[in-house]
Amino acid sequence: MLTARTRWLFWVAGVVLWLAVWLFPVSTGLTRLAGLILFPIVWAGLIALLWRHRAWRAVLLGITGAVSLFLVWPTKAAPDRAMLRAAYLRGMARYTGTHYYWGGESPKGIDCSGLMRRGMIDGLCLEGCRHLNPAIVRQAFDLWWHDCTAKDFMQGYRGLTTPVLTTPSLNALDYSRIAPGDMAVTDSGLHILAYAGEQRWIEADPDAGRVVTVAAPAPGNDWFTGPMKIVRWRLLE
């Protein structure tokens, strides 16, 4: 029979393993699945460890029931577009300075398409929780679960993005035709940036090695001198 100390040590090891998976820079189907499996195990383990304490048991079971009910509540309310746009831009800005890491999607490392996705995921989660709208939180989960590349954004990404226009370069772009939150994808589909307003673009730049904001025109920046396709999140239309 395991002692109480041993059970707590096993639980702490589970928490450390879950955190390691959650903070691992590269997000793949395997890491996402591992995180989804480990979290309920860790949570159930905490409930089991504290089961003898009536107050803690009631609190933890109450949280479990409330969160479960919230996530499955059948509302279909759409997010306020202006507020979601602002939350999306703030979400991306929070990663400013984060190291570029190919395939990354976390504060420990992020790539160009990962920045677009994390900004929207964070924005949807924030708006969903602020307005107690589970439909928006479920959209965030769906976006998190289905990975994509810059090229996928350009090609419609499961119907979540729509084309706006093409331009010979971001330096030559007519900025009156786009809105903050719109994204620019290179013709090759290798890189993507997001418009932050006032002719500024935020990107996880592999050349700079981190997330930066660049003002246009930028004659010496290769991403600003070549052909681009501008796309928009349908959630922001």
N, C-alpha and C positions, 0 to 999 in steps of 0.2 A: 504494500500500500504506500502510495506516494505521500510524503509529508507536505504540509502546507507550504513550507519554504521551497520545496522542489517544484510544486505546482506553480508558484509565483515565478520561479526562474524560467520554467517552460513558457509561461505567458509573456514574460519580458523578451525572451528569445523570439517569440512570434511577432511581437511588436517591432523589434529591431529588423526582422526579416521583411515585414510589410513596409516599413519605412525605407529600407534599402531598395525594394522594388519600386515603390512610389517615387523616390527621388532619383532613380536611375535615369540619366539624361535621355537615352533612346527609348522611345515609346513604340512597342511592337504589339502584335496580337498576343504574343506569349506574356509580355510584362503586364498588359492590361488584364488578361485572364487571371494571372497569378495574383494581381492586386485585388480583383473581385472575389477570388476564393479566400484569400488570407484575411481580408477585413472582417467578414462575418464570423470566421473562426476565432479571431482575436476578440471580437465583441462578445461572442457567446462565452468565450473563456473567462472574460471579466465578470460576466453575470454569474457564471458558475462559482467563481472564486468568492464572490461577495453575496452569494445566495443566503447565507445564514443571517446576514444583517438585513432586517426587514426594511429599513428606510432606504438603503442602497438598492435593494432588490426592487422596491417600488419605483424608485427614480429611473433605474436602468430599463426596466420593463416599460415604464411610461414613455421614455424617450424612443425606445424601439417601436412601440405601437404608434406614436405620433408621427415619427418619420415615415414609417411604412404607409400609414394612411395618407399622409401628404403626397408621397410619390405616386400613389396609384389613384388619387382623386381625379375623376374624369372631367376635368375642365379643359377647354380648348381655346382659352383667351389668348390673343396674340399680344406680343410685347409692344409697348409704346416705342415707335421707331426712333424718335429723337432721343429718348432716354437710353435705348439700347445702343444707338450709335455712340453716344458719349461714353457709356460703360465699356464698349468695345475698344474705343481709342485709349481710354485710361488703362484698360487691361493690357494692351500692347506696350504702352509707355512704361508700365511697371517693370518690363523686362529690359529697359535701356541699360546698356553696359554688360548684359549677360553674354557669356562667351558663346561664340558660334560653335555648334557641334552638329555635324551632319546626322540627320535623323532625330535630333534632340527636340524635346518639347517640355522643358522644365526650367526652373531657375538655375539649375546646374549646367545647362547647355541647351541651345535651341538653334534650329535652322530656319530658313526663310519661310517655308510653308508652315512649320511648327509655330512660328510667331503669329501668323494669321489665325490659325486654329485656336491657339491658347488665348488670344485676345477675345475671340468670339465666345469660346467656352466659358472663360472667366466672366465675361459680360452677361451671358445668359444666366449663369448661376447666380450672380449678384442680383440681377433684376428679378429672377424667379423667387429668390428668397425674400427680397425687399417687399415684393408685392404678393407674397404667398401664392404664387402661381406655379403649380407643379408642372403644367404643360411646358413651360419655358425651361425648367430644370431638366425635364425629360429630353428636350431638344439638345441641351448641352451634353447630356450623357450620350445621345445618339451621335453627335458630332465627335465626341471624344473617342467613341468606340470605332468609328470608321475613319481610318487614316487616309491621307491623300498627299499628293505632291503638288508642286507649283503648276505642272502641266495639267493635273486634274482640275485645278481651279479654272484654268483657261478653257477647259472642255466641258464645264458645267457642273462638275462635282456633285453627282447624285441629285441634280436639279436644284442645288442650293445656291448656285451662282448664275449670273446672266451677263452676256456681253453688253458693253456700253459703247465702245468705239475703238478704233485703232489709231495710232499716232506714229509718225516717223521717229519720234524720240520724246522723252519727258521734258527735254529742254524746249521743244517746239510745241508742246501740248497746249491746247486752248483750255485753260483751267476753269473757265466759266461753265464748261460742259460736264464737270465731274463734281463729286461731293466728298467730304471727309469720310473715310472708311472704304472708298473704292480702292481697288487693287490693280497694279500694273504687272503684267507677266511678260517676260521676254518672248520673242517669237519662237525661240528654241524650247521654251517651257522649263528652263533651268533655274530661273530666279523669279521671285515675286516680292513686291514692295506694297505698302499700304499708304494711302494719302492721308496725312494728318491735318490738312488745312494750311492755308497761307503759303502755298507752294512748297510745303515741307513733306518729305516722305520718310517713313520709318521702315527699317529693314534689318534683318539679321544678315549682315554682309560678310560673306566668306573672305573677302579681301581684307576688310578691317578686322575680322576675327571676333566681332561682337555686334550687339544690337545698337544701331546708331540712327540718328535723324539727320537727313541731308536736305538742304534747301536748294531748290531749282531756281535758275539754271546752274548746273554743275558740269562745266565743260570737260573737266579732267576725270570725271567718273564714268566708266564704261557703261554702267547701268542706265545712265541718263542720255546716252548718245545714240542708242540703237532703237530699232522698231519695238513697239510695245502694244499689247492688247490690254485694254482697260475692262475689268469685270467688276461686278457688284454683287454683294450678298443679297439674295432675294428678301431676306428678313429686313433689309434696310431700304427696300424700294419704296 
